[in-house]
Amino acid sequence: MTSSLYISFEVFPPKSGTSEKFVGGVRALAGTGSHVSVTYGASGSGRDRSETALNALCDAGFAGSIAAHLTATGQPKDQILALARFWKSKGIRRLVALRGDAPPVGPGEFACAAELTEALAGIGGFDIGVACYPEGHPKSTSREAEIDHLKRKLDGGASHAITQFFFDLDLFLRFRDECVAAGMEKPIVPGLLPIASLDGLHKFADGCGATVPAWLDARFAGLENDPETVRTLSVATTVSLGERLAAEGVDHIHLYTLNRTRDAMTIARALGVPQSVPFPFPATEEAA
């Protein structure tokens, strides 16, 4: 592989406070990839933890290397936009605009991610990413409506869309072709999920409507008590998919790290992405 491929990473904030291990892990990832996005849960759950982590990372000098997640639902419009302006004042220039999985939209909330994206673009000065779903969003009314909504997000100010995780290359390629046919010219960035456990993967997949192929079940079957083999196979599987994506012209991959920083950096190295900051912890530790 060559270094023409670049990677962005996604992490979740520590359960309490902001650990040195978390900041160190972000430092290592930021020295490897284009940026590190810090997420929080659906419906805005974990927002306080996310804001604590983002503040700590800004204070540590990483504002230019991180992306803040914002969800449309679960918070009034003015509060969301005030938070975006606050992140901008701290030096954050990347945002990920999502709808969130809240039930019906409450009074004064953005109705959807497209509305949020348009409002954030109105502030100016942000590089905005949005989500997309090669296998369809579980709550989508139709494929056509979903494609139209994605186009609205991209036309409304997003610079790129990041896919839900997938393991079937053809699913992504067909989806990318659909987007091009619908007039979308901005990048569709494939999101890849290294596998921490087969049970955990199925729970994630069930929640977002993604498919776990039979070959993947077979590859990880019976390894519940062998985490090191799972990690080895997970890295190899993700690298293989990344190489195939690069062969299809993809130049940017988004890695859902699950805070398994060493695995993420190993995948990046195997794909030819150079690291300017060494991993700072013993092999047994993670930036959780």
C-alpha positions as CSV (number, residue, x, y, z in Angstrom):
1,M,0.0,0.0,0.0
2,T,1.0,3.6,-0.5
3,S,0.4,6.6,1.7
4,S,-2.1,8.1,-0.8
5,L,-4.7,6.6,1.5
6,Y,-5.6,8.5,4.7
7,I,-7.6,7.6,7.7
8,S,-9.8,9.4,10.2
9,F,-10.7,7.8,13.5
10,E,-13.7,7.9,15.8
11,V,-13.5,7.5,19.6
12,F,-15.9,7.7,22.5
13,P,-15.2,9.7,25.6
14,P,-14.1,8.2,28.9
15,K,-17.0,7.1,31.3
16,S,-15.9,9.6,33.9
17,G,-13.6,12.6,33.7
18,T,-10.8,12.7,31.1
19,S,-8.0,10.2,31.6
20,E,-4.4,10.8,30.5
21,K,-4.7,7.5,28.7
22,F,-7.6,8.8,26.6
23,V,-5.7,12.0,25.7
24,G,-2.6,10.0,24.9
25,G,-4.5,7.7,22.7
26,V,-6.0,10.7,20.8
27,R,-2.5,12.2,20.5
28,A,-1.3,9.0,18.9
29,L,-4.3,8.7,16.5
30,A,-4.0,12.4,15.6
31,G,-0.4,11.8,14.7
32,T,-1.5,9.1,12.3
33,G,-4.8,10.1,10.7
34,S,-6.4,13.2,9.3
35,H,-8.5,13.8,12.4
36,V,-10.2,12.2,15.4
37,S,-13.9,12.5,16.0
38,V,-15.4,12.3,19.5
39,T,-18.9,10.9,19.6
40,Y,-21.7,10.6,22.1
41,G,-24.7,8.3,22.3
42,A,-27.9,8.3,20.4
43,S,-30.5,10.9,21.5
44,G,-27.7,13.0,22.9
45,S,-26.9,10.5,25.7
46,G,-23.3,11.0,27.0
47,R,-23.3,14.6,25.8
48,D,-21.7,15.9,29.1
49,R,-18.9,13.3,28.8
50,S,-18.3,14.2,25.2
51,E,-18.1,18.0,26.0
52,T,-15.7,17.3,28.9
53,A,-13.5,15.2,26.6
54,L,-13.6,17.8,23.9
55,N,-12.7,20.6,26.3
56,A,-9.8,18.6,27.6
57,L,-8.5,17.9,24.1
58,C,-8.8,21.5,23.2
59,D,-6.9,22.5,26.3
60,A,-4.2,19.9,25.4
61,G,-3.8,21.6,22.0
62,F,-5.7,19.2,19.7
63,A,-8.6,21.5,18.6
64,G,-7.3,21.4,15.0
65,S,-7.1,17.6,15.0
66,I,-10.6,16.7,16.4
67,A,-14.2,16.7,15.2
68,A,-17.2,17.3,17.5
69,H,-20.4,15.3,17.1
70,L,-23.7,17.2,17.2
71,T,-27.1,15.7,17.1
72,A,-30.3,17.4,15.8
73,T,-32.7,16.0,18.4
74,G,-32.8,16.1,22.2
75,Q,-31.7,19.7,22.5
76,P,-33.2,23.1,21.4
77,K,-31.8,24.6,18.2
78,D,-30.3,27.7,20.0
79,Q,-28.4,25.5,22.4
80,I,-26.9,23.3,19.7
81,L,-25.8,26.4,17.7
82,A,-24.4,28.1,20.8
83,L,-22.4,24.9,21.4
84,A,-21.1,24.9,17.8
85,R,-20.0,28.6,18.2
86,F,-18.3,27.7,21.4
87,W,-16.4,24.9,19.7
88,K,-15.4,27.3,17.0
89,S,-14.1,29.7,19.6
90,K,-12.0,26.9,21.0
91,G,-10.5,26.2,17.6
92,I,-12.5,23.2,16.5
93,R,-13.2,23.4,12.8
94,R,-14.7,19.9,12.1
95,L,-18.2,18.8,13.0
96,V,-20.2,15.7,12.4
97,A,-23.9,16.5,12.1
98,L,-26.3,13.7,13.0
99,R,-30.0,13.4,13.6
100,G,-29.8,11.1,16.7
101,D,-32.2,8.4,17.5
102,A,-34.6,10.4,19.7
103,P,-38.4,9.7,19.3
104,P,-40.5,12.6,17.9
105,V,-38.8,15.9,17.5
106,G,-39.5,18.2,20.4
107,P,-40.5,21.9,20.4
108,G,-37.7,24.1,19.1
109,E,-35.5,21.2,17.8
110,F,-34.1,20.6,14.4
111,A,-36.4,18.2,12.5
112,C,-33.5,16.3,10.9
113,A,-29.8,16.2,10.2
114,A,-30.3,18.2,7.0
115,E,-31.7,21.1,8.9
116,L,-28.9,20.9,11.4
117,T,-26.3,20.8,8.6
118,E,-27.8,23.8,6.9
119,A,-27.8,25.8,10.2
120,L,-24.2,24.9,11.0
121,A,-23.1,25.8,7.5
122,G,-24.8,29.2,8.1
123,I,-22.4,29.8,11.0
124,G,-19.5,29.3,8.6
125,G,-15.9,28.1,9.1
126,F,-16.7,24.4,9.6
127,D,-15.9,21.3,7.7
128,I,-19.1,19.3,8.2
129,G,-19.4,15.5,7.9
130,V,-22.8,13.7,7.8
131,A,-23.9,10.1,8.0
132,C,-25.1,7.7,5.3
133,Y,-26.3,4.1,5.1
134,P,-25.3,1.8,2.3
135,E,-27.9,-0.8,3.5
136,G,-30.5,1.8,4.3
137,H,-31.4,3.5,7.5
138,P,-33.7,1.3,9.7
139,K,-36.2,4.2,9.9
140,S,-36.1,5.2,6.2
141,T,-39.4,5.3,4.4
142,S,-37.8,4.4,1.0
143,R,-34.4,4.2,-0.7
144,E,-35.4,7.2,-2.9
145,A,-36.3,9.3,0.1
146,E,-33.0,8.4,1.8
147,I,-30.9,9.3,-1.2
148,D,-32.8,12.6,-1.5
149,H,-32.1,13.4,2.2
150,L,-28.4,12.6,1.8
151,K,-28.2,14.9,-1.2
152,R,-29.9,17.6,0.8
153,K,-27.3,17.3,3.5
154,L,-24.5,17.5,1.1
155,D,-26.0,20.4,-0.9
156,G,-26.8,22.1,2.4
157,G,-23.2,22.5,3.5
158,A,-21.6,19.1,4.3
159,S,-18.3,18.4,2.7
160,H,-18.6,14.6,2.9
161,A,-20.7,11.7,4.1
162,I,-19.4,8.8,6.3
163,T,-21.1,5.4,5.9
164,Q,-22.4,3.1,8.5
165,F,-20.0,0.1,8.9
166,F,-20.3,-2.7,6.3
167,F,-18.3,-5.8,5.4
168,D,-19.6,-6.4,1.8
169,L,-17.5,-4.3,-0.6
170,D,-20.2,-4.6,-3.3
171,L,-22.8,-2.9,-1.0
172,F,-20.6,0.1,-0.7
173,L,-19.8,0.3,-4.4
174,R,-23.4,0.1,-5.4
175,F,-24.3,2.8,-2.9
176,R,-21.5,5.0,-4.1
177,D,-22.8,4.6,-7.7
178,E,-26.3,5.5,-6.6
179,C,-25.0,8.7,-5.0
180,V,-23.2,9.7,-8.2
181,A,-26.2,8.9,-10.3
182,A,-28.3,11.2,-8.0
183,G,-25.9,14.1,-8.7
184,M,-23.7,13.9,-5.6
185,E,-20.1,14.8,-6.3
186,K,-18.8,15.0,-2.7
187,P,-16.9,12.1,-1.1
188,I,-18.7,9.1,0.3
189,V,-16.2,8.0,3.0
190,P,-16.5,4.3,3.9
191,G,-16.7,3.6,7.7
192,L,-15.0,0.4,8.9
193,L,-15.5,-1.3,12.2
194,P,-12.8,-3.6,13.6
195,I,-14.5,-6.4,15.4
196,A,-14.1,-6.5,19.2
197,S,-16.4,-9.6,19.6
198,L,-18.9,-11.4,17.5
199,D,-21.7,-10.9,19.9
200,G,-21.0,-7.2,20.1
201,L,-20.9,-6.9,16.3
202,H,-24.3,-8.5,16.0
203,K,-25.7,-6.1,18.6
204,F,-24.3,-3.1,16.7
205,A,-25.6,-4.5,13.4
206,D,-29.1,-5.2,14.7
207,G,-29.3,-1.6,16.0
208,C,-28.4,0.0,12.7
209,G,-29.7,-2.5,10.1
210,A,-26.2,-3.6,8.9
211,T,-25.6,-7.1,7.6
212,V,-23.1,-9.5,9.2
213,P,-22.1,-11.9,6.3
214,A,-22.1,-15.7,7.0
215,W,-18.3,-15.8,6.2
216,L,-17.6,-13.4,9.0
217,D,-19.7,-15.4,11.5
218,A,-17.7,-18.5,10.4
219,R,-14.3,-16.7,10.7
220,F,-15.0,-15.6,14.4
221,A,-17.1,-18.6,15.6
222,G,-15.8,-20.3,18.7
223,L,-13.4,-17.5,19.7
224,E,-15.3,-16.1,22.6
225,N,-12.5,-17.1,25.0
226,D,-9.6,-16.2,22.7
227,P,-9.4,-12.4,22.6
228,E,-5.9,-12.3,21.1
229,T,-7.0,-14.4,18.1
230,V,-10.1,-12.2,17.7
231,R,-7.9,-9.1,17.6
232,T,-5.5,-10.6,15.1
233,L,-8.3,-11.6,12.8
234,S,-10.1,-8.3,13.3
235,V,-7.1,-6.3,12.2
236,A,-6.5,-8.7,9.2
237,T,-10.1,-8.5,8.1
238,T,-10.2,-4.7,8.3
239,V,-6.9,-4.3,6.5
240,S,-8.2,-6.6,3.7
241,L,-11.3,-4.6,3.2
242,G,-9.3,-1.3,3.3
243,E,-7.0,-2.6,0.6
244,R,-9.9,-3.6,-1.6
245,L,-11.5,-0.2,-1.1
246,A,-8.3,1.5,-2.0
247,A,-8.1,-0.6,-5.2
248,E,-11.6,0.8,-6.1
249,G,-10.4,4.4,-5.9
250,V,-11.2,5.2,-2.2
251,D,-8.6,7.6,-0.7
252,H,-10.2,8.1,2.7
253,I,-11.4,5.6,5.3
254,H,-13.1,6.4,8.6
255,L,-12.3,3.9,11.3
256,Y,-14.7,3.3,14.2
257,T,-12.0,2.4,16.8
258,L,-14.2,1.4,19.8
259,N,-11.2,3.1,21.6
260,R,-8.9,0.1,20.7
261,T,-6.2,2.5,19.7
262,R,-3.4,0.0,19.2
263,D,-5.5,-2.0,16.8
264,A,-6.5,1.2,14.9
265,M,-2.9,2.2,14.5
266,T,-1.9,-1.3,13.4
267,I,-4.5,-1.2,10.7
268,A,-3.3,2.3,9.6
269,R,0.3,1.1,9.4
270,A,-0.7,-2.0,7.4
271,L,-2.5,0.2,5.0
272,G,0.5,2.3,4.4
273,V,-0.5,5.3,6.5
274,P,2.6,6.7,8.3
275,Q,2.6,7.5,12.0
276,S,4.3,10.6,13.2
277,V,3.6,9.9,16.9
278,P,4.4,6.6,18.5
279,F,1.9,4.7,20.6
280,P,2.6,5.8,24.1
281,F,1.4,2.8,26.2
282,P,2.4,-0.8,26.8
283,A,0.8,-3.4,24.5
284,T,-1.7,-4.4,27.2
285,E,-3.2,-0.9,27.6
286,E,-5.9,0.9,25.5
287,A,-6.9,4.6,25.3
288,A,-10.3,4.0,26.9
